[in-house]
Every structure is written in C-alpha cells, then in structure tokens.
Amino acid sequence: MYRLLLLLSLQVLVSAKAHADSIPDLYRTETVVTGTEEPERTRGFRVGLADVIVKLTGDVRLAQSETLAPLLEHPHPLVEQFEYEDRMKNLPVHDEQGTRQRPHFLRIRFKAAALDEALSRLGLAKWADNRPVIAVWLGVKTAIGSFVVTTSGRDYGQRVVIMETAQRGGIPVRLPEGDGSATAVTFDDIAADNFEKMADALKGADAWLSGDLALTESGYWDIRWRLRWKGQTHVWTKSGVSFDVAIKDGLQTAALTLSGNAAM
C-alpha cells in the first residue's frame, strides 16, 4: 500500500498539469534502519522527523540546524504510526545475529496538528500546500556529447535524482517529455539562458529551473543554475561535486526561494 502511495506522490510531483500543485503525504517519510529495536528506532524517528520538517518548510538548512534540537531530542510524541519492511526479506536468514541486524525500511507518519503546533512554537513557517510547479531543464555535457534530461531516455541517473529529490522535498516538478533528442531545446539553449524557448517547449509551469551540468577533466561536475520566477532570475553555481549533489543543490535552493526562506 505504501509503495502505491509513493507512486501516486511521484505522479503528482512530476506534474503534467498547469500551476500550483497540492502535495500529498507531507507528514509521511521513509528511512533505513538496522534492525527493529531501540536505540535504532529512535534514531530513525529523528532522521524521519528532520526530513518531514524540511518537506513542510522547504528549508533544507534545518536538517543541520540546532533549531530542531528540542523536537529531535524526543520525537516519539509526534509519531502517529510507523511500520517496518525487511529490505532482505527475500534472502535466507543464517543466524540470530543476522536476524537482529538486518536492514529495514522504517516508514513513519507524524501527527499533523501536533507537528504544525511544534513548528509554530519554534517560529518556523510552513511552505503552502499548493506549491509552484517547476519546469526543470537540465542539460548535461560530457566528453562525448551533450543531452537534455527528459522523462525517458539514456539520462536515467540524473532523472532519478531529480524525481527522488522532488519527492523527498515535496517539490512539484515537470520534465520535458521524450528521450532528450526529441525535444527542441538543446544543451546550448539551456547554457544560453533561452528561457523563452524553454517555456514554449514545456508549458504550464509557474517557475523555470535550468542548469548546464558539465563533466570536468577531474571526473567531477560543475553546474550553473538559473531560477526564473515572477519576473526575476536567480543565479548560482556549484563546482567540483558529484552530479547527484549538483542536482540536489538546484532543487533544494529553488525550494528555499519559492518557499520564501531564501532571504532568512
């Protein structure tokens, strides 16, 4: 049942319709723990609570902030429901130690009203449930050529990072459809900030996030991001990182701006 809900969440987040989207399951999360006993359960609750607060506020900086310390110290009163799933359930168990130490998915739903009240006490504002839909145009350049990340095609790794980051952060995104070669927008268009062409090729978004991701001789990646929203363009860069770090930074920084937290 949970995996069905997760799939439905991704279908909303990678939206096919215009304008602001209401995000489902804002108070649910999933993390991986070792075994099903304490103190690992409490550690999982703390990780999950931090994840949900980031999703509720749009502010990824809170995950590493002392602001959440009072809530993370005693997360149990905020937990409404939780369940485990053995990640190795299809593999045979050889001994008791292996049984107790097997990795599990820990799925948690937090109490909405109680968590909202706790955030208010800490002076933290929620990002609205109806959130701007972001059209994501990511161009990738390697030594053998360039392509644009789309809903299908050879760009599987980059596409998965976009989708997982969007789902984890409650960020509604749209990707251009096709296999990357089918879209009229090229890597050069993205690098040249041709927002008019991007907006014409992918309609119905509230904001446009474009990035030109280039592989360097060192084997790491450099990226320049631009976020166009409400007539303003925000520009930032990330250098010498893995491509998943570069992509996560783009979506998380966009969420900071769209949620109103960037200036804080």
Rosetta silent file (secondary structure, phi, psi, omega in degrees, C-alpha in Angstrom):
SEQUENCE: MYRLLLLLSLQVLVSAKAHADSIPDLYRTETVVTGTEEPERTRGFRVGLADVIVKLTGDVRLAQSETLAPLLEHPHPLVEQFEYEDRMKNLPVHDEQGTRQRPHFLRIRFKAAALDEALSRLGLAKWADNRPVIAVWLGVKTAIGSFVVTTSGRDYGQRVVIMETAQRGGIPVRLPEGDGSATAVTFDDIAADNFEKMADALKGADAWLSGDLALTESGYWDIRWRLRWKGQTHVWTKSGVSFDVAIKDGLQTAALTLSGNAAM
SCORE:     score description
SCORE:     0.000 S_00000001
   1 L     0.000  -42.659 -178.624    0.000    0.000    0.000 S_00000001
   2 H   -62.435  -40.996 -178.450    2.789    2.423    0.897 S_00000001
   3 H   -65.879  -32.429  175.066    4.544    1.881   -2.430 S_00000001
   4 H   -65.244  -43.379  177.356    1.290    2.678   -4.228 S_00000001
   5 H   -62.225  -39.692  178.916    1.000    5.926   -2.268 S_00000001
   6 H   -63.600  -40.860  178.108    4.630    6.738   -3.068 S_00000001
   7 H   -62.978  -43.489  178.409    3.988    6.160   -6.779 S_00000001
   8 H   -63.512  -36.497  177.596    0.961    8.432   -6.673 S_00000001
   9 H   -61.971  -44.450 -179.795    3.056   11.069   -4.891 S_00000001
  10 H   -64.573  -35.690  179.356    5.669   10.956   -7.640 S_00000001
  11 H   -65.487  -33.619  176.601    2.966   11.277  -10.301 S_00000001
  12 H   -74.108  -42.848 -176.452    1.789   14.481   -8.638 S_00000001
  13 H   -66.308  -42.797  174.917    5.288   15.830   -8.093 S_00000001
  14 E   -90.404   75.873 -163.326    6.346   15.180  -11.691 S_00000001
  15 L   -77.901  147.176  176.046    3.218   17.008  -12.725 S_00000001
  16 L  -108.144    4.169 -177.610    1.555   17.011  -16.106 S_00000001
  17 L  -117.457  169.772 -173.351   -0.848   19.855  -15.319 S_00000001
  18 L   -86.926  152.087  167.306   -0.512   23.585  -15.015 S_00000001
  19 L    67.782 -177.693 -165.124    0.049   25.783  -11.997 S_00000001
  20 L   -53.309  141.434 -179.895    0.355   25.140   -8.295 S_00000001
  21 E  -113.819  142.895  172.996    0.063   21.586   -7.053 S_00000001
  22 E   -87.718  125.976 -171.912   -1.159   20.321   -3.696 S_00000001
  23 L   -90.601  125.875  178.047    1.448   17.936   -2.287 S_00000001
  24 L   -82.750  161.170  169.638    0.229   14.647   -0.767 S_00000001
  25 L    57.008   39.858 -179.407    1.732   12.807    2.198 S_00000001
  26 L   -65.379  -23.808 -175.877    3.650   15.761    3.613 S_00000001
  27 L  -100.532    8.700  177.966    3.741   14.105    7.022 S_00000001
  28 E  -106.300  150.552  174.451    4.990   10.704    5.805 S_00000001
  29 E  -157.298  171.087  178.595    8.568    9.619    5.258 S_00000001
  30 E  -140.433  136.864  174.523   10.774    6.573    4.923 S_00000001
  31 E  -139.205  173.436 -179.350   14.293    5.891    6.163 S_00000001
  32 E  -111.578  131.126  178.918   16.558    2.850    6.549 S_00000001
  33 E  -127.886  164.304  177.586   17.460    1.437    9.964 S_00000001
  34 E  -101.685  109.820 -177.488   19.395   -1.582   11.201 S_00000001
  35 L    78.917 -176.928 -175.539   17.032   -3.951   12.990 S_00000001
  36 L  -123.424   18.651 -176.284   13.732   -3.077   14.646 S_00000001
  37 L  -115.538  170.800  173.928   14.787   -2.349   18.232 S_00000001
  38 L   -76.129  151.839    4.960   15.996    0.611   20.256 S_00000001
  39 L   -87.267    3.559 -176.065   18.061    2.740   20.084 S_00000001
  40 H   -64.891  -33.622  179.159   17.935    2.370   16.300 S_00000001
  41 H   -62.482  -44.866  178.965   14.204    3.067   16.209 S_00000001
  42 H   -62.875  -40.458  176.755   14.671    6.433   17.911 S_00000001
  43 H   -58.912  -42.516  178.066   17.471    7.291   15.515 S_00000001
  44 H   -63.558  -39.786  177.089   15.119    6.514   12.629 S_00000001
  45 H   -61.630  -40.363 -179.494   12.389    8.693   14.129 S_00000001
  46 H   -65.752  -44.428  178.293   14.855   11.587   14.395 S_00000001
  47 H   -61.942  -45.328 -179.024   16.010   11.221   10.792 S_00000001
  48 H   -64.984  -39.108  179.805   12.414   10.954    9.597 S_00000001
  49 H   -64.916  -42.735  177.425   11.250   13.942   11.621 S_00000001
  50 H   -61.394  -41.865  179.096   14.020   16.147   10.211 S_00000001
  51 H   -61.294  -44.964 -178.170   13.110   15.009    6.690 S_00000001
  52 H   -66.809  -38.165  178.964    9.428   15.816    7.181 S_00000001
  53 H   -65.131  -40.019  175.143   10.172   19.249    8.640 S_00000001
  54 H   -60.494  -42.170 -179.948   12.341   20.069    5.623 S_00000001
  55 H   -65.951  -38.631 -179.173    9.479   18.955    3.379 S_00000001
  56 H   -70.306  -34.009 -174.518    6.938   21.035    5.319 S_00000001
  57 H   -99.587  -24.604 -173.478    9.040   24.212    5.324 S_00000001
  58 L    79.566   10.026 -174.905   11.051   23.945    2.097 S_00000001
  59 L  -113.001   97.620 -177.251   14.179   24.779    4.097 S_00000001
  60 H   -67.398  -21.108 -178.790   16.858   22.081    3.750 S_00000001
  61 H   -64.618  -23.387 -178.329   19.167   24.010    6.101 S_00000001
  62 H   -65.177  -25.059 -178.273   17.011   22.965    9.055 S_00000001
  63 H   -61.357  -27.590 -179.131   18.259   19.382    8.759 S_00000001
  64 H  -111.738   16.133 -174.429   21.639   20.534   10.105 S_00000001
  65 L  -100.986  147.113  175.280   20.351   23.285   12.383 S_00000001
  66 H   -71.412  -10.177 -179.612   20.222   23.356   16.167 S_00000001
  67 H   -56.896  -36.063 -175.594   16.749   24.873   15.819 S_00000001
  68 H   -86.137   -2.669 -174.760   15.219   21.400   15.670 S_00000001
  69 H   -51.852  -43.596 -179.600   17.133   20.035   18.676 S_00000001
  70 H   -61.440  -35.081  179.552   14.149   20.249   21.103 S_00000001
  71 H   -77.869  -39.606 -177.269   11.965   18.202   18.736 S_00000001
  72 H   -72.162  -23.162  179.066   14.622   15.704   17.737 S_00000001
  73 H   -63.521  -40.045 -178.975   15.529   15.006   21.354 S_00000001
  74 L  -134.281   77.387 -175.683   12.098   13.444   21.974 S_00000001
  75 L   -78.250  -18.745 -171.207   10.471   12.633   18.605 S_00000001
  76 H   -55.494  -42.700 -178.667    8.164    9.849   19.871 S_00000001
  77 H   -62.015  -18.686 -178.782    5.163   12.048   20.910 S_00000001
  78 H   -91.461   -6.654 -178.613    4.954   13.346   17.316 S_00000001
  79 E   -84.190  124.292  177.414    4.790    9.872   15.743 S_00000001
  80 E   -91.791  -40.257 -176.646    1.297    8.790   14.735 S_00000001
  81 E  -157.655  147.686  173.852    2.133    5.487   13.051 S_00000001
  82 E  -149.646  157.698  178.361    5.166    3.507   11.915 S_00000001
  83 E  -152.013  157.329  179.377    5.934    0.191   10.219 S_00000001
  84 E  -113.897  153.033  167.628    8.941   -1.852    9.129 S_00000001
  85 E  -139.190  123.820 -179.974    9.789   -3.752    5.987 S_00000001
  86 E   -66.630  119.799  179.587   12.797   -6.066    5.878 S_00000001
  87 L   -68.821  -18.258 -178.068   14.989   -4.968    2.960 S_00000001
  88 L  -115.132   29.470 -172.570   16.377   -8.514    2.753 S_00000001
  89 L   -63.662  -21.306  179.734   13.080  -10.334    3.220 S_00000001
  90 L   -93.118    2.529  178.749   13.657  -12.474    0.139 S_00000001
  91 L  -105.961  144.321 -178.637   17.079  -13.645    1.338 S_00000001
  92 L   -68.172  147.481  176.469   17.519  -16.553    3.769 S_00000001
  93 L   -93.920  128.620 -175.240   18.436  -15.886    7.402 S_00000001
  94 L   -98.982  -25.716 -178.278   21.533  -17.823    8.520 S_00000001
  95 L  -158.411  170.844 -177.068   21.746  -16.929   12.211 S_00000001
  96 H   -64.200  -39.164  179.385   20.172  -14.942   15.043 S_00000001
  97 H   -59.012  -43.404  179.295   22.685  -12.097   14.696 S_00000001
  98 H   -62.939  -34.945  178.501   21.729  -11.712   11.066 S_00000001
  99 H   -64.145  -46.145 -175.281   18.056  -11.539   12.014 S_00000001
 100 H   -73.648  -24.263 -173.798   18.539   -8.737   14.537 S_00000001
 101 L  -106.167    9.653 -179.030   20.895   -6.703   12.359 S_00000001
 102 L   -69.134  143.053  178.408   19.112   -6.881    9.014 S_00000001
 103 E   -72.444  142.150 -179.827   18.386   -3.508    7.377 S_00000001
 104 E  -131.847  148.360  163.481   14.753   -2.401    7.341 S_00000001
 105 E   -77.096  129.288  173.026   12.708    0.363    5.795 S_00000001
 106 E  -109.905  113.517 -178.067   11.149    2.357    8.619 S_00000001
 107 E  -106.157  129.582 -170.427    8.042    4.154    7.378 S_00000001
 108 E  -129.742  138.995  167.832    6.664    6.868    9.615 S_00000001
 109 E  -119.773  127.030 -178.807    3.617    9.118    9.642 S_00000001
 110 E   -95.977  157.613 -179.359    3.771   12.079   12.009 S_00000001
 111 L   -73.620  116.034 -172.908    0.826   13.806   13.715 S_00000001
 112 H   -61.685  -52.488 -175.740   -0.073   16.745   11.500 S_00000001
 113 H   -64.424  -42.024 -178.885   -1.693   19.029   14.091 S_00000001
 114 H   -66.209  -40.000 -179.686    0.928   18.331   16.754 S_00000001
 115 H   -70.935  -39.383  176.461    3.824   18.902   14.372 S_00000001
 116 H   -59.117  -42.645  179.123    2.282   22.100   12.990 S_00000001
 117 H   -65.051  -40.479  179.549    1.954   23.399   16.542 S_00000001
 118 H   -64.076  -40.929  178.091    5.545   22.426   17.348 S_00000001
 119 H   -64.007  -39.803  179.157    6.830   24.265   14.269 S_00000001
 120 H   -62.866  -39.884  178.643    4.833   27.343   15.247 S_00000001
 121 H   -62.968  -31.757  179.628    6.404   27.300   18.717 S_00000001
 122 L   -85.609   -0.952  179.610    9.837   27.280   17.083 S_00000001
 123 L    76.498   24.898 -178.594    8.894   30.198   14.848 S_00000001
 124 L  -102.757  128.571 -178.872    9.051   28.095   11.674 S_00000001
 125 L   -93.761  140.271  175.847    6.570   28.806    8.873 S_00000001
 126 L   -77.969  144.924  168.287    5.172   26.069    6.659 S_00000001
 127 L   -73.735  137.628 -177.876    5.503   26.271    2.907 S_00000001
 128 L   -54.949  147.169  178.818    1.988   26.420    1.439 S_00000001
 129 L   -64.727  -36.230  176.373    0.465   23.089    0.424 S_00000001
 130 E   -86.759  103.822 -170.758   -0.259   24.498   -3.056 S_00000001
 131 E  -110.138  148.228 -179.916    3.249   24.919   -4.379 S_00000001
 132 L   -59.776  136.904  175.903    4.567   26.392   -7.637 S_00000001
 133 L   -81.962  128.485 -177.356    5.230   23.818  -10.348 S_00000001
 134 E  -104.641  122.157  170.288    8.838   23.980  -11.533 S_00000001
 135 E   -81.938  118.711 -177.145    9.768   23.144  -15.120 S_00000001
 136 E  -101.729  118.446  174.948   13.236   21.597  -14.838 S_00000001
 137 E  -114.252  104.840 -179.624   15.549   21.940  -17.824 S_00000001
 138 E  -115.010  115.696  174.752   18.825   20.166  -17.135 S_00000001
 139 E   -98.555  136.321 -176.732   21.448   19.988  -19.875 S_00000001
 140 E  -120.897  130.134 -179.718   24.315   17.543  -19.428 S_00000001
 141 E  -124.422  125.725  176.499   27.660   17.786  -21.238 S_00000001
 142 E  -122.067 -175.309 -179.010   30.331   15.086  -21.210 S_00000001
 143 L   -67.355  -21.432 -176.321   33.447   14.408  -23.267 S_00000001
 144 L  -105.051    2.201  178.453   31.407   12.511  -25.861 S_00000001
 145 E   148.797 -169.133 -177.724   28.488   14.895  -26.276 S_00000001
 146 E  -138.884  159.704  177.931   25.530   16.560  -24.605 S_00000001
 147 E  -157.479  169.332  178.732   21.864   15.857  -23.932 S_00000001
 148 E  -113.371  133.512 -179.299   18.827   17.198  -22.100 S_00000001
 149 L   -73.510  128.337 -177.581   17.279   15.264  -19.214 S_00000001
 150 L  -133.056 -169.555 -177.185   13.712   14.227  -20.023 S_00000001
 151 L   -73.926  -12.557  178.059   11.039   11.791  -18.888 S_00000001
 152 L  -154.895  167.102  178.615   12.729    8.887  -20.674 S_00000001
 153 L   118.805 -163.127 -172.266   15.988    8.016  -22.411 S_00000001
 154 L   -77.800   -7.201 -174.778   19.627    7.480  -21.504 S_00000001
 155 L   -86.991   38.651 -173.142   19.643   10.099  -18.736 S_00000001
 156 H   -57.131  -48.164 -175.322   18.353    7.620  -16.149 S_00000001
 157 H   -59.854  -48.432 -179.839   20.752    8.562  -13.330 S_00000001
 158 H   -66.192  -39.218 -179.536   20.068   12.297  -13.481 S_00000001
 159 H   -63.391  -42.813  179.630   16.327   11.755  -13.886 S_00000001
 160 H   -62.080  -40.874  179.131   16.147    9.512  -10.803 S_00000001
 161 H   -63.144  -42.397  178.088   17.977   12.118   -8.683 S_00000001
 162 H   -59.726  -48.777 -176.104   15.519   14.803   -9.809 S_00000001
 163 H   -66.453  -42.886 -178.547   12.487   12.643   -9.024 S_00000001
 164 H   -68.931  -39.081  178.535   13.744   11.393   -5.669 S_00000001
 165 H   -66.643  -39.981  177.680   14.818   14.875   -4.535 S_00000001
 166 H   -63.313  -45.142 -179.709   11.450   16.297   -5.597 S_00000001
 167 H   -64.100  -44.895 -177.563    9.558   13.571   -3.760 S_00000001
 168 H   -66.237  -33.300 -176.968   11.672   13.874   -0.628 S_00000001
 169 H   -98.544    0.558 -178.148   11.352   17.659   -0.532 S_00000001
 170 L    64.338   41.323 -175.624    7.705   17.983   -1.585 S_00000001
 171 L  -109.853  114.435  179.055    8.747   19.936   -4.689 S_00000001
 172 L   -74.202  121.962 -179.618    6.389   19.743   -7.713 S_00000001
 173 E  -128.025  156.908  171.114    8.487   19.425  -10.867 S_00000001
 174 E  -128.379  139.347  173.828    7.932   18.845  -14.557 S_00000001
 175 L  -112.488  150.156  174.136   10.429   17.400  -17.002 S_00000001
 176 L   -63.358  142.262 -178.786   10.279   17.710  -20.780 S_00000001
 177 L   -82.145  156.833  179.061    8.787   14.619  -22.348 S_00000001
 178 L   111.184 -166.378 -174.385   10.691   12.378  -24.748 S_00000001
 179 L  -109.073   16.328  178.432   14.154   10.871  -24.836 S_00000001
 180 L    94.471  -39.293  177.009   16.256   14.048  -24.844 S_00000001
 181 L   -85.806  -16.403 -176.511   16.905   14.024  -28.564 S_00000001
 182 L   -82.655  -23.826 -177.611   13.217   14.629  -29.287 S_00000001
 183 L   -75.466  148.529 -179.962   12.963   17.997  -27.527 S_00000001
 184 L   -75.979  -17.256 -179.159   13.578   21.194  -29.481 S_00000001
 185 L   -86.523  131.898 -178.931   15.621   22.604  -26.586 S_00000001
 186 L  -109.736  172.379  174.318   19.333   21.725  -26.624 S_00000001
 187 H   -57.020  -42.107 -179.384   22.152   21.941  -24.110 S_00000001
 188 H   -63.153  -36.171  176.428   23.320   25.135  -25.854 S_00000001
 189 H   -62.685  -42.908  179.939   19.852   26.676  -25.434 S_00000001
 190 H   -65.504  -45.229 -179.658   19.961   25.965  -21.722 S_00000001
 191 H   -64.196  -27.872 -179.435   23.504   27.312  -21.368 S_00000001
 192 L   -89.993    6.857  178.909   22.464   30.469  -23.260 S_00000001
 193 L    58.902   42.839  179.465   19.504   31.077  -20.885 S_00000001
 194 L   -83.559   70.796 -176.309   16.953   30.783  -23.677 S_00000001
 195 H   -65.355  -31.062  179.964   14.003   30.786  -21.262 S_00000001
 196 H   -61.844  -42.914  178.979   11.587   31.816  -23.997 S_00000001
 197 H   -69.164  -39.336  178.683   12.321   28.633  -25.936 S_00000001
 198 H   -64.209  -43.569 -179.125   12.180   26.507  -22.782 S_00000001
 199 H   -65.872  -34.573  179.530    8.829   27.996  -21.742 S_00000001
 200 H   -71.429  -33.458 -178.332    7.412   27.412  -25.226 S_00000001
 201 H   -80.714  -22.538 -178.651    8.581   23.766  -25.235 S_00000001
 202 L  -138.963   94.281 -173.054    7.218   22.982  -21.758 S_00000001
 203 L   -90.006  164.034  171.099    4.081   24.921  -20.920 S_00000001
 204 L    90.283   11.214  178.769    2.026   25.160  -17.759 S_00000001
 205 L   -96.119  162.237  175.870    4.748   25.753  -15.167 S_00000001
 206 L   -97.853  -25.391 -178.903    4.911   28.510  -12.566 S_00000001
 207 E  -144.944  156.706 -179.293    8.731   28.690  -12.427 S_00000001
 208 E  -125.247  125.402  178.974   11.598   27.530  -14.617 S_00000001
 209 E  -116.138  118.242 -179.656   14.777   25.973  -13.266 S_00000001
 210 E  -124.181  144.252  178.742   17.586   25.447  -15.760 S_00000001
 211 E  -145.721  136.724  173.026   21.072   24.082  -15.248 S_00000001
 212 E  -107.269  110.790 -173.024   24.002   23.287  -17.513 S_00000001
 213 E  -102.202  120.449 -174.574   25.901   20.396  -15.939 S_00000001
 214 E  -124.244  133.541  176.746   29.388   19.751  -17.321 S_00000001
 215 E   -80.784  129.559 -178.661   31.811   16.939  -16.582 S_00000001
 216 L   -94.885  170.736  179.704   35.326   18.220  -15.862 S_00000001
 217 L   -64.573  -22.672  179.671   38.678   16.577  -16.561 S_00000001
 218 L   -76.439  -10.185 -177.027   38.918   15.697  -12.868 S_00000001
 219 L    93.103   -2.284  176.162   35.859   13.474  -13.166 S_00000001
 220 L  -101.561  179.519 -172.028   33.675   15.821  -11.123 S_00000001
 221 E  -121.450  143.985  171.057   30.885   18.113  -12.266 S_00000001
 222 E  -115.689  145.305  178.677   30.350   21.863  -12.474 S_00000001
 223 E  -143.940  146.459  170.467   26.904   23.412  -12.826 S_00000001
 224 E  -119.184  122.436 -179.026   25.348   26.834  -13.230 S_00000001
 225 E  -104.012  146.349  171.118   21.729   27.085  -12.112 S_00000001
 226 E  -135.091  131.588  175.189   19.140   29.735  -13.016 S_00000001
 227 E  -116.177  118.158  177.027   15.682   30.004  -11.475 S_00000001
 228 E  -103.589  119.187 -177.370   13.171   32.215  -13.284 S_00000001
 229 E  -153.512  130.536  177.803   10.158   33.078  -11.141 S_00000001
 230 L    51.652   42.144  174.946    7.813   36.065  -11.013 S_00000001
 231 L    79.867    1.415  179.371    9.927   38.031  -13.465 S_00000001
 232 E  -116.196  150.506  178.225   13.179   37.592  -11.542 S_00000001
 233 E  -120.113  124.845  177.733   16.155   35.350  -12.284 S_00000001
 234 E  -106.361  132.464 -174.680   18.273   33.865   -9.500 S_00000001
 235 E  -124.683  135.397  173.571   21.705   32.505  -10.468 S_00000001
 236 E  -153.950  164.964 -175.606   24.099   30.273   -8.511 S_00000001
 237 E  -131.565  162.849  174.334   26.826   27.723   -9.174 S_00000001
 238 E  -144.892  132.845 -174.245   28.250   24.515   -7.755 S_00000001
 239 E  -131.413  147.304  172.992   31.692   23.184   -8.678 S_00000001
 240 E    64.747   41.706 -177.468   33.716   20.016   -8.243 S_00000001
 241 E  -128.324  170.802  172.346   30.889   17.790   -6.988 S_00000001
 242 L   -72.581  159.556 -175.950   29.122   14.570   -7.996 S_00000001
 243 H   -68.795  -27.841  178.539   26.173   15.030  -10.334 S_00000001
 244 H   -70.033  -37.394  175.694   23.680   13.975   -7.662 S_00000001
 245 H   -63.753  -42.211 -179.579   24.982   16.668   -5.276 S_00000001
 246 H   -62.057  -42.974 -178.137   24.755   19.239   -8.074 S_00000001
 247 H   -70.231  -44.396  178.043   21.161   18.295   -8.901 S_00000001
 248 H   -58.820  -41.116  179.749   20.007   18.165   -5.288 S_00000001
 249 H   -60.208  -39.892  179.890   21.511   21.610   -4.717 S_00000001
 250 H   -62.825  -49.379 -178.435   19.492   23.017   -7.608 S_00000001
 251 H   -69.498  -40.128 -178.854   16.136   21.729   -6.439 S_00000001
 252 H   -69.406  -37.234  177.106   16.748   22.443   -2.760 S_00000001
 253 H   -69.136  -37.786  175.720   17.916   26.006   -3.440 S_00000001
 254 H   -61.317  -42.105  178.951   14.879   26.552   -5.674 S_00000001
 255 H   -62.370  -38.876  176.686   12.648   25.322   -2.836 S_00000001
 256 H   -57.635  -44.030 -178.444   14.303   27.817   -0.465 S_00000001
 257 H   -70.374  -48.045 -175.571   13.412   30.656   -2.834 S_00000001
 258 H   -67.578  -28.832  179.459    9.897   29.515   -3.688 S_00000001
 259 L   -84.665   -6.760 -179.750    9.008   28.887   -0.043 S_00000001
 260 L    86.851    9.690 -177.214   10.216   32.353    0.977 S_00000001
 261 L   -92.196  -11.790 -172.774   13.095   31.070    3.098 S_00000001
 262 L   -61.477  -34.937 -176.634   15.992   32.199    0.898 S_00000001
 263 L   -84.044   -5.102 -175.722   16.160   35.669    2.429 S_00000001
 264 L   -80.575    0.000    0.000   16.043   34.393    6.001 S_00000001
